[in-house]
Amino acid sequence: MKQAKKNIALLVSVLLLAGVMAGCGGGGTDVPGTDATPGVSSGNREGEVNQQAHETERDTSGVRTMTFGIQNYGGGGLDPARETNTAWNISRYGVGECLFKFDNTMNVVNTLCDEYTVNEEHTEWVFHIREGVKFSDGCDVTAEAVKASLERLKEAGPSGSSAPQQYLEFEAEITADNASGNVTVQTVTPYVDLRKNLAYPVMVILDVEHTTDYDHAPIGTGPYVATNFREEVGYTMVANEYYWDGEVPYASIELLYMGDASAKAMALQSGQLDLAENVTNINDLRNLQADPNFTVTIANGVRTGLAHMNMAEGRLLSNKTLREAILMALDDETMCSVTVGGLYTSGFSVLPSNLDYGYENLTDPYGFDPSAAMKLLDDAGIVDTNGDGIRELDGKEVILHYVTYPNRCLNDFAEAIQQQLASIGIGVDLEIGDSARQWDSYQSGDFDLNGSNWTTVGTGDPTQYLAPWCSTSGADYCGYKNGEYDALFNQLSVTFDEDARRDIIQQMQQILIDDAAAVVHGYYNSSMISRNETIGGAAIHTADYYWITTEIYPAAGS
């Protein structure tokens, strides 16, 4: 068995070398990982462990390997231009990197770009590309290669839903000079800090000249190369031999899709997993915390659990009185502290209270008061006329279509909300599917409530997070229209002073709160559980802006 494993390792090395020789020579298109079998389904196995992969990845010769149980987002796709979830995948899996990234205190730091300049108008940005960096196929990361990657987003972006134009306008003129190593971006719109936008995973830099499979084998600069994709099962990640930023700690990482939190806990306890994220069952967490063989880390992040409301004309939630009553009927504190065992911190604003955007100055007119909620509905004539327990609005039963998926306790919140709203005569039709369906429902508007967990400052700033409530943003999934909010949102994009930006964001939040424009569950506290003897001395950060790097995570941001 040991000899067989060595032979396999040698074969992989030969394949990687062959891919490099063919790809960078300009005459071939081979890329690492194309020996995978994408699209071959093994059934829905998110609640299981791939035992065969688990056994074969443990190398008795001393090479470090790891098995990681994770959630399946976006069907496992890795194309940053396809959708937001697949953009996050390519970064979290350690396959791709951006010109910049965020450190653990959300300061933007250099990555593939090592120096930059910007003019006074903030419309001309010159980025110097770090010398000596190679893609995972061995090809140099040049200024022209960076330009080609950014230009591809203009071509592929409109057919997907990740909306790269939110981070860099399509009107921007990009020029490259390999001799100087500079990429110049000339924009029509001034950007407060374009570096932050270019740190968002949608803007990952890829080798577009040689990538033939963006969905499952894109060629990036990260510490790992994606291989052996198995639909609904996962990937085998192998160390990038050309990685530029230090030693890659694991020769391979088996990423296994596991949607069931308790299944992850059992797999950890049985030794089938070395690391798992988002074990959200409180009993499982307590058992693992009490076990000296595991390290459980839970930390405040900058994610918000919320349900966006579809307030488009003709939808039930276009009625503000109904929205107000819903917020008054929900016991956020109990849901956060009891239902999900403290994995969320309750709050009423759309941005977490630990961010410096004036939470202490905001007021909540719709605190928990179910009796007042019922009176509000009664006074508005939203009553149950046929005695079936469901109120009617304009002759239509108030049954809300609630779309979400089972991750980060979102299904727990949905079920609790269903029960609490039933107590005031509001019905909820739950659709608990996968993250791809949840995202699709945003695009189609096929929802009344859409439960998700969003990173609020993915670009070091909440502007993009606040876009769904702006009717002119192009990302207005909520159908919400408020002229004052739109004006503030547009003002934010051209305001450079940080104090003025904080004041604008505080005003925007208060408008959303007053208009009862979202169901905020609370602010997420991320969890990570590791098997001590396997992870060893590698650093583990609980914020999950990225999952895999030379330290398991390179940066905070969620």
N, C-alpha and C positions, 0 to 999 in steps of 0.2 A: 504493500500500500504506500509506504513511504517513497519507494522508487517511482511508483506511478505518479505520485504528486509532483515529484521533481521533474518528471517528463512533461507533465502538464504545464508546470511553470516555465520550462524551457520552450515549449511550443508557443505559449503566450508571448514570451519575449521575442521569439522569431517573428511572430505575426506582427507585433508592434514595430519591430525594426523594418519589416517589409513594408508596412504602411507608411513609415517615415520616408523610406527611400523612394517609394513610388509617388507619394503625395507632394513632397517638396521639390522633386525633380521636375514637376510640372506635367509629367506624362501620364499620371495615374490618379485614381480617385479613392484608393483604399484608405480607410480610416480605422483606428482602433475601435473594436467593439462591433464591427459589422458582421461578425460571425454569430451575432445574436439572432433570435427568431422573433422579431416584433410582430405583434398582431395574432400570435398563436395563444388562444385563451386556454387557461387551465381551470376555468370556473372561478367563482367568487371565493377566494381563500383568505380574505383579510383577517379572519378570526383564527387562522391556523398558522403554524410555523412550517417552513420548508425544511423538513428534517434532513433531507439529503444534502441540501446546501449547508446546513448547520454542521453536519459531520465533516464534509469535505473542506470547509474553510479553516478548520483548526489544524494548523501545520505543526507537527511535532518536531520539525527541524529548528524551531525557535523563531520563525518569521511571525511577526505580529499580525493577527487578523482579528476581526470583530464582526459580530452580528448585531444589527440595529433594527428594532421594531418601530415602524413609523406609520403615519397615516398616508393613505393614497389620495393625493390631490391631482385633479386634472387628468385622471386616467394614467398618471405616470409620465405624461409628456414633458419634454424639456425645452421646447421651442419658446424663447422669450417673447416672440412676436405673436404667439397664438392666444394666450390668455394670461391673466395675472398669476394664477396658480402655477402654470407651467414655467413662468419666469422665475417665480420663487423656487420651484423645484431645482432648476439648473444651478442656482446659487446655493441652496441648502444642501444639495448633494455634493458640493465641492467641485463641480465641473467647470463652472464659469466664474469670471471675476469682472468687475467694472473698472473704470479708470480711477474711481475713488471708492471708499467704504467708510463706515462709521465705527468709531471705537466704542467702548462700553459705556461711555458717558455721552454718546451721540454727537461727538465732535467728528467732523469730516476729516479724513486723513488720506494721504496719497496711496494709490495702489499701482495700477499699470501706468499712471501718470505720476511723474516725480516732481515736476515743476509746472507752474502755470502763471500766466499774466492775464489781466483784464483791463480794458479801457475804462475811462471815467463814466461813460454812458452805460456800461455793463452790457454792451452789444457785441463786443469782439473778444473772444476768449481764445487764448493760445495755450495748448496743452502739449508739453513735451513728453514723449513716450519713453518710458524707462528702458534703458539699453540692456541687452542680454536676456530679455524675456522671450520665451518660446511658447508656442501653442503645444498641446499635448501630442501633436503629430511631428514635433521637432522643427516646425517652420517658425521663422522669426516673427515676432510681433512688431511690425513696422507701422509707421504713420499711415501708409496707404492701406494696410490691413485693417487698422482701426477705422479709417474712413469708410472702407467697404462694409464693415460690420454695422456702422451707424446708418449708412445709406440703405442697407438691406431692410432696416426697420421701416423706412418710407415705403418700400415696395410691398413687404409682407404684412405690415401693421394693419392696413385697412381691411384685410381679410380675416383678421383675428379680433380679439376683444381686449388685448392688453393696453391698447391706446397709447403707443409710444409718443405720439404727438403731445401728450400731456406733460412729458418730461423734456422733450426737445421738439420745438415746432417744426413741422415739415418744411416750412419756408426757409429754415436756416440753411445757409450756404456753408458747406464743409470742404475745406481744401487740405491737402496733405503734402508734406515735403520729406521724403525719406532721408535726404542728405542732412537736414537739421534735426530730424526726428520730431517735427512739430505738426500737430493737427490744429488748424484754425477753424473756429466756428463763428460765423457772422450771423447774428440773429436780427430779426425785425423787432421783436419784443425784448425789452431789457429784462434780464434775469437777476434777481436779487443775489443768488448764489447758484450758478449752474452746476457747480461741483456736486451739490446735494442731489440734484435731479439725475445726474449721471452716475450716482451711486445706487440708484434704484435698480433692482434685478432685471427689469425690462431692458436696461441698457447694457447688459452683459456683452463683452467683446468676444466674438467668435471668428474662427478662420472660415470665412464664407467661401474662399476659393476652393477649399478641399472638403468641406462638410457636405455629405450627400444625404444624411438622415438627421434633420433638425429635431424630429420628435424624440428619437431615442439614442442618437449617437452624435450630438454636436461636438465640435472640437473647440475646447476652451483653453484657459490658462490655469485652471484651478488645480488643487493637489490630487484630484482623482479623475479617472476616465470611466465613463459609463459603458458597461458591457453587459451582455447576456440579459437583455430585458425580457421579462415574462409578464404578460398581461395579468393583472390582479395578483401577482406574486411579488415582483420587485426587480431589482438590479443587482449585479455584482459590480462593485466599484473597485478598480485596480489603481495602484499608486501611479501618478504621472511621473515618469522618469525624468522629465524635463522641468519639473516644478522649480520655480525661481526663488521662492521665499522660504527656504529652510527645508529641513528633512520632513518627509511625509511619514507620519508615525505608524501607519498600518499598510501592510503590503496589499491587503484587500479588505473590503467591507461589504458584507452581505446586507443589503437594504431589503427588508421584508415588510410588505404591506400588511398591516394589522389594524383594522378599524375598531375592534372591540377592546376597550381599555382593560377589562378583566383578563382577556386572553393574553395581553401583553404582560400583565402581572404574573400570571401562571407560567408563561414562557420564561420570564426572568427567574422565577423560583426553581424551575426545573433545569435551569442551565442552558436552555435553548437560545436565550438572548443574553447579550452582554450589556446592552444599553437600550432604553426605551424612552420615548417622549410622550408626554400627555397621558399618563395613567391617571385618569380622572375619577375613578371610583374611590370614595373616601376610605372605605374599609380596606381596600387593597393598599392604598397609600400608607395607612397606619400600620398595617402588617409589615410592609417593606421598611418603614422607618424604624420599626422595632427589631429588625433583623440586622445583626452586625455585618453580614456579608454584603450589604448594599449601602450605597450612598444615595440619599434622596435629597434633591435640591429643589426648593420652591422659592421663587423670588418675584417681587413686583416687576411688572413689565409695563409696556406702553400700548398694550392691546386692549380693545374694548369689545365686550360681548354685547351685541345689540340686535334688534330686529328692525330693519328698515320698513317703514310704512309706505305702501303704494297709495299716494294721495292724488293720483291722476283723476281727471274729471270722469264721473260715472262710476268710480270705485267707492265702496262703502266708506273707506277711510278718508275720502275727500270731505267728510263731515267732521268739523273740528270738535263738536260736542262729543261725538262718539270717541274720538281720539283722547280727549281730556278724561272721559270716564274710564277708558282702558287704563291710562296711567294711574289714576286714583285707585283702581281695583287691584293693582299689583303690589305685592309685599316684597320689594326688592331685597330688603335686609335679610329676611328669612330665607329667600331663595339663595342668596350668596353665602350666608353663614351656615345654613343648615342643609338645604337641598343639595348644594354642591360642596359642602364641607369646608368652606373658607378658601376655595380655589379662585374665588372672585371677591373683590372688595366692592361693596355697593356704592352707588352714586347716581346722580341724576343728570349730569352733563354728558355731552357727546364726546368730550375729551377727558381722559383720566385726571383725577384730582391731584396726582403727583407731578403733573406737568405745569409749567409756569405760565398758565393762561387764565389766571384770575378766578379759579374755582371758588375761592373764598368770597368773592364778590357777587357770585351768581345767586339767584333766588329761584326756588322751586314752588310754583303755585299749585302743583298737582301731587302733593304728598299722599301717602297711603291712607285712604279713607273710603272703604267700600260702600258705606251707607250714603255718603255724600255723592258717590259715583252713581248709585241707583236713583237718587233724587234728581241728579242732573239729567239723567236719561228720561225719567218720568216727566219732568218739566218740559223737556224738548219733544215730547210725544213719541219717543222711541220706546215703545212698550210691547208687551206680549199680548196680542189681541185674541189668540186662539188657544191659549192655555197650554202650549206644548213646552214652555220653559225657555223659548227663544224669542227675543224681542224682534220687532220689525222696524225697518226704516224705509219710508216711501213704498210700503207694501212688500218689501223684500226682507226675508229673514236675515238677521245679522249673523251670518256664519262666515268667519274669516278663513281664507286659505293661507295656511302657515307653512312655508317651505323652509327646511333646514336640513342638517346632516349630523351624524353622531360623532362629533369631535369637540374637544374642549368644553364638554358639558352642555353643548347647545341643545341636544335632544332633551336633557334633563330640564333645562329652562322652558323649552317648548311645552313639555308635558305639564309642568307646574303652572305655566300661564294658561294652558287650556283649562285646567281645573279651577283656577282663580277667576277666570272670566266667566266660566259657567255659573259661578255663584251670583253674578249680577245679570244673568240672562243673555250673555253673548256666547255664541257657539264658535268653536275653532275646529277646522278640518285640517289635521296634521298630515303633512307629507314629509316624512323623514327618509331622504334618499342619500345620494352621495354629493360631494362638493361640486362635481361637474354639473349635476342637475340644478343645484342651488345657484350656481353662477349663471347657467342658462336662463333660469327664471328671471334674474335681473334684466337680462338682455331683452327678453320677450315681454316683460311686465306681467307674467302669469303668477301673480302672488298678491296677497294683501299684507302679510307679514313675512319678512325674509330674514331668518336668523343666521347670523354669521359672527365671526370673530375677526376684527380688522386691526391691522397695524395702523396706528394713528399718525405716526411721524416717520413713515418709511423713507422720506427724503430729508429727514431731520427737521421737518416742518409739516404742519397738518393741512396745508392747502389742498393737496390731492384728496385727503381723507374727507374734507368738507365739500368736495365737488358734487357728490350725489344730490345735495339739496339745492344746488344752483341750477336754475332752469336753462342757463346759457352755457353750461360747462361742457356739454357733450357727454357727460357721465351722470346725467340726472335720472338715475334709476327710480327715484321716489315719486316723480311726477309732481314735486313740490314747487310752488311758485310764490315767491315773496320778493317784491321789487327792492325792498330795503336790503334784504339778504344778498340778492344778486349784485347790487351796487357795492356792498362791502366786499364781496368775494372778488369782484373785478378790481377794486381799489387795492386789495391785498397783493395782487400780482405785480403792482408797480410801486409798492411802498417798501423802501429799503431800511428805514430806521426800525430797529428791533423793538423799542418801546412802543412805537406807533403800531407795529404789527401785532404786538400782544393786545393792545387796546382794541383793535379791529376784531381779532379772533374772539375776545371776550364778548364783544357786542353780538357777533354772529351766533355764538353759543346761546346767549340769552334769548335771541329771536327764536331759535329752534326750540328752546325749552318752553317759551311762552306759547308757541304754536303747536305744542305737543307733537313734534315732528318725528319722534323716534321712540321706540321702546328700548331703553338702555337697561341691560341686565346688570352690568357691573364691569369692573376693571380686572383683567385677567392676571392671575399669578401663575407663571409658567412652572412646570415641573419636569424634572429629568431624573431618571433612576439608572444607576450604573452598578455593574457587578465589580466589586473592588479589585479582585485579583486579576481581572482582564484589563480594565481601563488603566490600572496602575497610576503612574505619575502624570499622565496626560491631563492638562487642565480641562475642566468642564464648566462652561458658563451657561447659566440657565436661560438667558435671553436668546431667542432663536431667530435672529436676523439671518444667520446662516447656521447650518448644522455641522458640516464637516470641513475642517481645515487642519492645519498642522497642530492646532490645539482643540480639535473637535469643532470649535466655533471661532470665526475670526472677529465677530463684531456683534454689538448689541443692536436692538432696533425693534423689538416687538413688545 
